[in-house]
Amino acid sequence: MNRRDLMTAVGMAGASCLVTHGASFGQDGPAARSATGVSSHDLFEEYDRRFAEAKLRRPHRDPARPGDRQAIIAAAKQCLGIRDEWIPKISAEVVRVEPFEGGRIELLKAASWPGVAASALLYRPDNLPPGPQPLVIQCCGHGKGCKLADGYQRMARQVARHGTMVLVPDNIGQGEREPMGHSDCVKPFACGLSVQGLIVMETLAWVRWAGQQPGVDPKRLATIGNSGGGTLTVFLAALCPELAVLSS
């Protein structure tokens, strides 16, 4: 039995256990039941069972194989509602510059799609050597303030002090863009889109913008991210061949 067969057997056993467990122990009190009479415990058990079954039905795809890699990319685009022709083009201008120990921060006012305002911070280290230099795009998660969250600011400054430019955009509905909405946006689904897909497409546009900036080496672009930013980085791993390095 190879590793895949073993994992399949374990998954089938797990799915069976979930059904048995739900039948035996899904007896919640009345307060935990929804208006349809289904308890929250049973609801999550049902989700677990469906996920386990879906995983067993999913074909095994190896990203090292060109055919499988294209299938993964196509599936990701379909899931998120991404089309290449919908990826916007970023236009940005520096509206203010703030110093920090070891460099400076350029506050960027930007636009992505027509009528869609965007914002970002670009950390530039002092005393960069001549010639094109690497740039890291820091993908934010759901920390309050997005690019202005203390942890993200400290991370960006630390990377910049090591001699790398750092671009930190605000995701849709976060940071300076919070009034746009984020977690409760369901209307994009009616258009064949998703908020996550819009965020991915906009980040792809930021990557392209960064690679065109003076002093940036387009062959040494990277992304880093944690939490929601880690999820974004994983999608970029499949959809953004311009990136040389990713860390999620």
Beta strands, then each sheet from edge to edge (+ up, - down):
strand 1: 91-100
strand 2: 103-111
strand 3: 117-125
strand 4: 133-139
strand 5: 165-169
strand 6: 216-225
strand 7: 245-247
sheet 1: 1+ 2- 3+ 5- 4- 6- 7-
end
